[in-house]
Amino acid sequence: MACATEDSAAGRPSKPNIVLILTDDLGWQDVHCYDIDEPSPMETPNIDRLASQGVMFWQAYSPAPVCAPSRAAILSGLHPARGGMTSVAGGFPPRPRTQHAPQISPFYLARMPMERFTLAEALKQSGYRTGHCGKWHISKNHYDYPKPYHHGFDSSVHNRGVQVPMKPDRLTGFATSNPEDPYRLDENGFPFDTPQQAALDFLQTNKEEPFFLYYATWLVHAPIVMRSEALLRKYEAKLGVTLKPEHATTWKIPGQTNPFYCAMVEQLDYYVGQVIEYLESNDDPRWPGHKLIENTYIVFTSDNGGMEGGGNEIYTDNFPLDRGKISLKEGGTRVPLVITGPSIPHNVQTNVMVNGLDLYPTILTLTNSTAPEGKIFDGCDLSQLLKQNPSDFQLVRTQSGSVRDTMFWHFPHAENSSSIRKGDYKLFRHYQARSPESVESLYKLYIQHQSNPRGDIEEAKDLSNDLPKKKAILSAELSKMISEMGGREPYFNPAAADLPKGDQAPTVTGHTQNEDTVTVSLEHHGSQVEHADLIYSRNEGREWLLASGIIDDDKVLFTLPPMTTHYFINLVDENNFLTIYPPLDDATLKKKNLSVSDVALKAGYPHPSHEKALLSTEAYRKRLSDSPPADRLTNCDFEGSTTNQLSHVGKGSSLSHLAAAAGKQSLEIEERAENKKPWMPLVSIPLQSAKTGSATGFHVSFDAMLDTTLPGTLSITIHGTDSSETSQDLATILLAKDGIRINTFLVSPMQPGLWAHIDLEYTVGELSDRMLSVCVNTENGDTWRQKIPSQDYFFTRGTDLKIISLGSPDEKAYLDNVVVTQN
């Protein structure tokens, strides 16, 4: 083994820096130093040099074969099966494609739940500055809630940079050296990339303190484009191919022959090299006389195996590994992994089996950080392996202390598969649509105790018939591990014809709902219910979540979570048949032009409590007396003769003699046909404060009523800025005859002709939980209180209330007693 750097170097700061570089779709065979068999044309000198400075793992795996679940698993430390996020773009109720389709994929989450304690949160708690740049994709889409800030990152730049389609196509519109070009070429001919620059900026800004940089590159995910024409032409020549007009949209030659993709890999390598070069060339302010690299751990890996192609294009080839991304075969989960840093030996290659799940507990130990008591880690701490003997698999131990020789993957979507690797053997399971018996294959990937341990990494020779006992043991262990982590296998549809035991599945005979308690009546036909799931939405079908019910013989009891608007009942019996109530399938939705929420059970409006009505002149005056003028951003009771206190008053807004409580006037907002821009505020109320300095709290209250005869629809946005004066929206309040919604969440009903008092409070700054405290109180005393996620994490200062009328012509609504304070 090569010698490690001394950990006891005098004055070394006790908290080393961490740089985690997570590439996107980079295959095991895309990195030159991993190349075996056929020579790879891709050049990765910087990654190769990094590998020579640390430990290079030949048998490293991603937690999942696709992006989002791997990223969530790496940051949370939880296996995708345990974390409930087993694929991308989730958060939808399970359903068959057609009424009689035999198989139904199980539910999985759209995003990583807020309660997950992430690696970034652990390091931030330990005194680290935490930064993310590049891809996120742990929420429903790339830029949706929750964002990196919600999971412990101090800063985030997840602009796509160079990874957007070229215009008009990828054979034209190349980057230039023009300083005004957003992708301008640097002195080495490589395009400017916003996430890459953000990574360098983070290092420069935060080097005075221990830092954690999570650099999640968009490269080398599609679109397959190269903005440097010189780099593209280099690989055109090296590969001996000729680019033609048809290659603007396609590439059909098999193998590692795509010049666009090969150039992208070298571009990625260049960006990685810039990060390394910065650390090598800049002094460490915390350790005078030393460079940053001397007290920095670098982890380089990929979120899943290489994507071999998409649409009408071949990207690359993972040979000798079988398949690629979206498969649990080796090509879809085996990834490059290099780790360097203090006390880690140089130029070491190891065949110890590791996983992206191991990074969280490993980094905690390397940084002398801790996680909350009881935090589950499904990966292993590799710190002793890295520092003592990277070839000794017995140094890889689970949270319980046992030596790990097994890992599994669960992907019951798309490929409909699960797999397990135990020692040298791997079992691959494909779930069959029309048979309870899945198809399983067995492979021996390695042959230990030989100078060349490589066995059947191609997964070409199925040993199932030769080793039936080994297959049975691994199959049973796989099923057990999936079950212990709460994973579900694809279900069978009892409505499908000719499926054994399908007629034994229970049926739902009806349900009742009493406030938030739902009772479901069952009729048994021979099988027992094993799982009772409530698939529910809190925002009218935009996202669906899962809760469990209580099984009680011929009925099941559910408690609807707060703010539930729609729900389905899912019952899974002992034979893995899924009963969906109400019935749901894609073909019927399409045929009848229905959405999923159209079919779902409606929870109705949240149940109110009864409190004292807050609508009164006295309540308005009390708000004013409770807030010093320096804290008051605006107060409007519209009792004057003009609307001069408003910064913008469009046609259709005027003073009305309808008023809340004891007042005499309110602001009337009437939709007019000439208001042709529904996005433009009809009324803006400016928010101005005489107070300087940072705020800690923000409070908005107002009274609103919809016209009795022609009730309008109002959208009220609390607009402001963050500390850098970037535009932010704290909340959007939608007032309509079918309810009051805040940030898409239904809070309460809205009865035309009845005044309602709306009150929102929000804590600003480090102590904020990023949740709005909402209260709606009507003039008859009905009251609803909710906690709702804010729209923008860094909202610090309100600037105006933007009021837009979204109703039909002549529809009206009224506002009164607006008070906004900030303290």
N, C-alpha and C positions, 0 to 999 in steps of 0.2 A: 504494500500500500504506500502511496506517496505521502510525504509528510504534510501534516496539517499546519496551518498558521497558529502561532501561539495565542491562546485565549487569555493569558495572564499578562499581556503587554501592559506596561506601566501607563496608568492614566486612562485606559480604555473606558469610555462611557458604558455604564452597566446596561443601558437600553440601546441595543443596536438598531439600525434602520432596517426597514423591510421594503423591498421592491418586488411585487408580485406581477409578473407579466403573463396575462392569460390571453392567448391568441384565439382566433375564431376559425374553426374548421381546418386547422393546420394538421395535416396527416403525419403519421409516424415516419413515412418514407419521403416526406417533403423536405426534411432537414438533412443536409448533406452528411453530417456525422452519424446519422442513423442508417444511412444507405447500405442495403445488403443486396445481394444478387445483381440484378441489372444496374449499371451505373446511373445515378440520378443526374439530370442536366442542371438542376437548380443549385445556385451558389448561395451558401449561407455562412460566410466566413466569420461573422460576429457571433452567431450562435455557436458555431464550432469552437471558437476561441473561448467562449463562456464555458462550454462543456469541459474544456481542458483545464479550467480553473476550479472545478468542483467535481460533484458526483453526477454522473449521467446514468439514468435508469433505463434499462432495456425493457423492463416489464412494468411500465407505468400505465394506469388506466384512468379514464374519466369516470365520474359517477353515473353518467347516463350517455346515451348515444346521440343526444341532441342538446341544444344550447341552454335553454332556460333552466331545466332541472339540474344540470351540472353546475351552473353558476350559483343557484340557490343552495345546492349541497355544499359547495366549496366555502361559501360565506357563512352558512349556518352550522356546518359540521354534521348535518343530519342527512342520512340516506334519502334519496328521492321517495322511496316507498314510505318511510316514516314521516317525511316532511309533507307528503300528500301532493307533491308536484312532480309528476312522472313524465310530462311531455310539455310541449309549447302550446300557447294559445288555448288554455283551459278555461274553467269556470262556466261550463255549460251542463245542463242536466243530461244524464245518460239517456240514450234513445237509439233504437234500431234505424237503419236507413230506410227500410220499408216495414210495413206492419208485420210481415211474416219473415223478415230477415232473421237468420238463426243466432247471430252474435251481437252483443252490445258491449262497447268499451266502457270501463268503469269511470267514475267521476274523478277528476283531478283539479287542483286549484289553478287559478289564473295567475296568482302572484304569491310571493313569499309573505306569510302573515307578519304583521307588525310586531307580534310578540316574540319572534325569533331573535335571540341575542346573537348578533353577528360578530365575526372576527373584527370588523372595524369598530364596533361598539366596545369590544373587549380591549382593544389597543387604545382607543380614545380614553377609556376609563383608566388606563395605565399611564396616561400622560403623553400619548402620541398625537401628532398632527396627522390627520387621515385625509387622503385625497383619492378621488376616482377620476379617471379620464377614459374616454372611449365608449365601448358598448356597456349597457346595463342589462336590460332584458330579463329582469326578475319580476316585472309587473306584467299586466295584461298586454301591453305593447311597449315599445322601447322607451317611450317618454311618459307613461302613465304613472299614477300614484300606486304604490309608494316609490319615491325617488331615492337616490343614494343618500341624501341628507337624512331621510327618515330612518335609515339603517346604520347611522354612525359616521358618515363621511362629512368632514368639514367643508369640503369643496368638491365640485363635480363639473366636468365638461364632457357631455356625451353627444356632441356634434359628430356627424358621420365623417367629416373631413373628406378625404379623397375617395371614400367608398360610396359614391353616388354615380348614377349613370352619366356617361359622357354625352355631350350634345354637339352635333345632331346624332353622332354614333361614335363607337370606340375606335374607328379608323380616322376620325377627324376630331377637331377640337382639343388637340393636345395642349398641355401646359407650355407656357413660354417663360422667358426670363424677365418679362415686364413686371415691375414692382406692383402694378395694379392688378395683376392676375391673381385670383384667390388661390390658385394652385401653383404659383410661381416656382420655377426650378431654382434650386440652390446651386452653389458653386460646383457641386458634384453631379448635378443633373437630376436630382431627385425632387419630386413635387412636395410643396408645402402641405402639411397635414395638421389640421387644427388639434385633434386629440394628442398627437405627438408633441406639438409645441406646448400643449397644456401640461404634459408630463414633465417636460424640461422646466417649465415655469414653476410647477409645484416644488420641484427639487430646489430651485433657486430661492424660492420664497420661504421654504420651511426648513432649510438645512441647519438653522440655529437650534432646532429642537429635534428630538427623535421623531422620525416620520414613517408613515406607512403609505406607500404609493401603490394603488391598485390600477395598473395600466392594462385595461381590457381592450385590446386592439379590435377594430372592425375588420382588419385584414386577417385571413384571406377569404372572407365570406363574399358571396356574390353581391353586387354585380362584378363579373370578371372583366375588369378594365385596367388599362395602364395609361396614365397621363404623360409619362415620359416616353416620347417617341424613340429616343436613342436607346433606352433600356428595352423597349419592345423589339426594336430592330436587332439588338444584340442577340436576343433569344431566337428571333426569326432565323438569323444566320447560324447560330449554334445548333439549332435543331434541324437545320437543313430543310426548312419549309418555306413556302412563299405565301404571303398574305394576299388574299384576293377580296374583292368587294363583298362576297357572301360571308366572309369571316367577320363582318361587322356585327353579325347576330348569331353566328353558329360556329362550332368546331366539332368535326366528326371523326378525326383521326384518333384511334385509341392509344392508351399509354400516357406517359408523361411527355406529351408532345405539344401542349397548348402554350404558345409563347406568351399570351396574356397572363395566364396563371403563373408560369415560371417567373415572369418579371415581377408579379405581385409578391411572390415569396421572397425574392431578393430585396424588393422594396421594404417588406416587413423586417428583414434582417438588418437593413440599413438603419431603420428607426430604432431597433433594439440596440444596435451599435452606438447610436447617439446617446442613449440613456447610460450605457456602460461607460462611454468616453467622458460624459459629464462627471460621473462618480469618480473616475480615475484621475481626472485632471483638476478637480476642485478640492481645496483644503476643507478639512472638517472643523468647523468653528468650535465644536465641543471637544475636540482632541487636537490641540495645536501641534503642528509638525507632521500631521498625518492627513491622508486623503480620505474622502468620504467612503470610497470603496472598501477601505480597511475595516470599517465597522458597519458594513451593510451586507445583509443576506439578500441574494437575488434568487427568485424562483421563476423559472421559465417553463410554461407548459401550454396545453391546448384544452379547449372546453369539450371536445369530442374528436373522434377520428375524422380523417379527411373526407370531404364531400367530393365524390368522384365525378359528379355531373348533375345537371338539372335542365329541365326543359329539352331543348334541342342541342345541348352542348356537353361535350366531355371536358371536365376540368383537369383531372389528374388520375392517377392509378395508385392504389394502395398495395399493389402486389409486392411481396407474396401474401399479404394478408387478404382475407376474403371480405368483399363488400366494403362499405364505408359508413359515413354518417347515416343515421336513421336505422341502423342495424346493430344487433348485439353480437354479430360476428366480430372477430378481432379487428377488422378494418374500421369498425364503427366506434370502438371504445379504447383501443390502444393509442397512446399519445406520447409525444416526447416529454421528458421531464428532466430538467437540470437544476441543481441547487448548489449555490456557492455561498461562501461567507466565512466569518471567523471560526477557526478550529475545524473547518471542513476540509478534508484532504483534496489535493489537486489531481486532476487527470485520472480519476477513478471511474470505472464502469462496473455496474452491478446488475445481476439478474434477480435481485430480490423483488418480489411482487408488491407494488404500492398503488395508491389510489389518490385522486384529488381530494377525497374526504380526509386524508391524512394531513393536509396542509394547515388547517385551523389549529388542531392540538399541537402540531410541531412548532408553529410560529409562536404560540403562547409560551412554550418552554424556552425557545430561543430568545424571547424578549423579556423573560422573567415576568410575564403577565398571568393573570388568572381570569377564570370565568366564574359565574355565579355557582354556588353550591347546588349540586343536582343537575347541572347542565350535562346533557347527553352528547357524547361524541361517538359517531359510528365509524370514524376513522381511527388511526393509531398515531401516536407521537413518534416521529422518526428521528428525533434529536439524538438519541443514543446511537442509533444506526449510523447517522451521518458523522458523528464525532468519534465513535469507537472503531467500528468495523462495518463499512457499507455492504459487505458481502455476507454478513451473518443475519439470516432471516429470523433467528431466535431473539434478536433485539427489537423486533417489531411486535409490540404487545398491545392488546385491546385495552379498553378502559378498565376491564375487570382483572387485567394482569396476565391473561393467557396469551400464548404465542399465536399469532394469526397465520393461518394457512388457507383461509377461505374468504372469498368475497363473491357477491352476487349482484345482478342487475335485473331491474324489473321495468319492462316497457310494454304494457298491455294495450298499446295503441299503435296505429300504423302497421308495424311489422307483427304486432300481437305476439310478443315473445318475452321470455325471461331466460336467464342463464346463470350458471354458477361455476366458479373455478375453485377447485380444491387441490392444492399442490400442483402437480403436472397436468391434471385432468380438467376438462371443461365439458359441461353438459349444456346443450342448447335446446330450449323448449319452444316449440311453435304451437300456439293455441289454435286448435281446429274449430271451424265454425259449426260443423255438423256432428261432432263426436265429443263426448266427455273425455275421451282419451286423446291427450295432446301428442303431437309427434315430437320425439326427442332423439337427439343425436349426441354421441359421445366422442371426444377427441382427446388425444394425448399430445399436448402442446410441447412438452419438454421431456427429456430423459436425463434425470440428474446423475451425478457422479460420473460424467463423461467429460472429456476435454471440450467437446462441442455438444452442449446440452440440447441444442435445437432439435425438436421433434416435428410434429405436424402443426406448425403455426398457421399453415394454410387452411386448416380445418377441412382437409380433403378426404381423410379416411375415417369413416364412421365405425367406431368399435362397439356399437350397441349390441350386436349379435355375439361378438367375441367375449364381451365382459358384461353380461346381463346383471350380475350382482352389483358391480360398480355403478352401473347406470341406475339401478333401483335405489342404492344408497344416496347417490347425489340428487336424484329426483325427490326423494323424501326430504332431504336436508334443504333443498331449494324451496319446497312448499312450506316447510316449517319457518324458514327465515322470512319469507314473504308475509306469512300470517303473523309472526311475532312483531313485525314492524307495521302492521295495519294495512298492508297492501291488499289489493283485490285483483283477482284474475278476471279476464273477460267473461261476461255473463252469457247465459243462454236465454233465448227469448221463448217463453212458454207458448206464444202464438205461432211459432214456427212449426211446420208440419214434420212429423216423423222423428222428433227428438225424444230419445228415451227419457221417461219420467217427467216429461214436460206437462203431462196432464195432472201431475201431483202438485204442481205449484199452487200456492194459495191465491185467492182472489179477494179483492177489496169490495165489500158490499155497501160501503158508505162511510161518511165521516161527519163529525160535528165539530164546531169551533166555538169555544166560550172564551172570549177575550184572547189571551195568548195560549190557551190550552186546546190542542187538537186531539180528538179521539177517533181512531180509525178502526172500523169493524172488519173482521176477516172471516173468510170461510176456508177451512182447511180441506185439502183433497188428498192427504197422505204424507206430505212433507212438512217439516217444521221451519219456521222463520229463524234464520241465524243472525241476520243484520236488518235493522230497521233504520233507514236513512231519511232524513229530512233534507231535501235539496231546496234551498231557499234563496231568495234575492231580497236585498235591502234597498235596491234602487230600480225596481220595476223591470228587471230582466237584463240590466247592463252587465251584471256579474252575479254568479251563483256560488253559494257556499254550502257546506255540509255540516249537519248536526245529527246526533243520534237520538233515537227514541227508546222507550221502555216497552219491551215485549211482555204482554200479559195474556197468555193463552189465545183467546179469540179476539183480542184487541191490542192496539198499540197506542201508546200515549206519547205525544210530542209537546214540547214547550217552544213556541215561536220565539226566536231571538228578537231583541228590540229592533224596531223599524222594519221588520219583515213586511214586504208588500205582496209577494207571490211565492208559491211553494208547490213542490211535488212530493209525493210519498213513494219511496223506493224500498221494496221488501225483497231480500235475497234469501232463498231457502237453502236447505242443506245440500241440495243438488246443484247449487249455483245458478238457479233460474231467477231472473229478475222480473218482478211484477211492478209496473209503473202505473201510478194513479195520480191524476187522470192519464189515460193512455196517450202516448206520444210517439210519433215517428216522423222522420224527415219527409218522406214522400207525401204524407197527408198534409203537412205544413205547407209544402210547395203547391200542392194541388188546390188547397183552399186559400192560399195567399195569407197565411197566418204566421205570427211570430210565436216563439216559445211561450212568452208571457201571456199571449192571447189564450192559450190552452191551460195554463197553470191555474191552480186554486188561488183565489184572491184573499189576502189576509184582512182586507178592509183597512180603515184608518187606524192609526195607533190609538189605544184607549186613553182618554184624558183623565186627569185628576181634577178635583174641583177646588179652586182657590179663590181668593178675593180678586175681583176684577181690577186690572191695573189701568184701565182707561179712565182718566180723570185729569182735569186741569191741575189738581193737586199733585198727582203723580208726575206730571210734566215739570211742574215747578220744583218738586223735590229733586228730580234729576239735576236740574240746574243748580239748586242750592248745594247739592252734594259734590259738585264739580267746580273747582276754582276756575276763573276765566282763563288762566294759562293752560288748563287741561282741556278746555272746551274747543272742539274743532268746528262745530256748527250747532245752532239750535234754531229751528224754524217751526213756529206755530201757525204761520200764514194768517195771522190776525190783522196784518196791515193792509194797505190799499194797493200795494204793488208786489211784484216778485223780484225786486232788485237784489235780494240776497242770493239769487240763483245765478250761476254763470252762463247758463244756456237754457233758454225757454223756447221750445219749438211750437209750431202751430198745433193746437189741440190742447195746450196746457193753459189753465186759467184758475182764478180763485173761485171757490164755490161756497155756497152758504150751508152745505152739508159739512158737519164737523164732528170730530170725535169728542165724546164726553161733553163738558160744559163750554167748549169753544164755540165760536160763531162761524169760522171759515176753515176750509181745508184747500189743498191743491187738487184740482180736478184734472185728470189726464184722459183725454178722449182720442181714440184712434181716428185719424183722418185718411181719406183715400190718397191725398197728395203726399203723405209720408211714405215715400217709395223705398227708403233705405232702412230696413228693419234693424240693422246693426247700429244705426246712428242714435245716440241718446236724444230723447225728446226733451229731457230735463237733466241738467247736471247741477249738483249741489256741491260747491267747493268746501274743502275741509282745510282750515287754516289754524295754526296754533302759534301762540305767542311764546311758547315754551321751547327751549333748546335742549339738546342732549337726547340720549336714547330713551325710548319709551319702554315700559314693562307691560302695559295693558292697553287694550283697545275695546271700546264699548259702543255699540250702535243700538238705538231703539227708535221705533216709530210706530204709528198707528196706520192701519190700512183698511180699506173697504172696497169691495167690488159693487158696481151699480146693481140695484135690484132687478131692473128690467133688461138692461143690456150689459151684463158683467164683462169687464175687460180682462186683459192679461198683462201683468207687469213683470218686467225683469229688472231687478235692482242689483247692480254690481258694486261691491265695496272695492274701490280701486285705490292703488297706492304704489309705493316703491319699496325697494330693499335698501340696504345701507349704501350700495353703490349707485343708487338712483335708477336702478333697472325697474321697468314697469312690472307690477305684480297685481294680482287680484286675490283678495282674501276669501271672498265668497260671492256667489251669485244666488240671489233669492228670487224664486219664481212664484208669483202670486196668480193663481188661476182658480176657476170655479170648481175644478176637481182636486184642489189641494194646494198647500204651501210646500214647496220643495227648496231645499238649500243644498247646493253642490250636488244636485240630482237625487238627493235623499228625500223621500216623502216624510214630512214632519207632522202635518195635521190637515184636517179638512179646511176649506175656506168657503163659508156660506155667504153668498151675495146678500147685501143689505145688512150684514152684521160686522161691526168694527172688530178688528183683531189687533192686539198689541204684540209686536215682534221685538225680541230683545236678544242680542248676540254679544257674547264676551269672548275675548281671545287674549291669551297671555303671549307676550312678545319676548324674544330673546332666548338665552340658554335654558331657562327654566320652563320653556313652553313645551307642552305635550303635542303641539300642532293640531289641537282639536278645538272646534268652536263649541262653546256652551250656548245652547239655543233654548229659548223659552217663547212659546206662543200662548197668549192668554186672550180669550174673547170677552166681550162685554157681559156675557152670561156666566163667566167664571170658569169655563172649561180651559184646562191648562195642559200643555204638552211640553216636556223637557227632554232634550236629546243632546248627545255629544256627536259631532260630525267632523270628519277630517277637513282641514283647511285646504284651499286650492294651491297656495304657493307657500313653500317652506320658509322663505326668507322675508316675508312681509314684515316691515317694521314701522311704516308710516302711511297713514291714509291721506289721500290727496283729494278725492271727490267720490260722490255717489252718482253713478251713471244709471239713469232710469229710462228704460226703453218700453214702449208700448208694443205688444205682440198680438193684440187682438184684431178683430175684424172692424171695418169702418163703423163709427158711431158707438162702439163699445167704450165703457167708461170705468175708471177706478179712481180712488181718492187716497191721498196721503196727508198725514197730519202729525204734529208734535214730534218732529225729527230732532233727535239729540245724538251727537257723536262726541265722545270724549276719549282722551288718550292721556295716560299718566305714567 
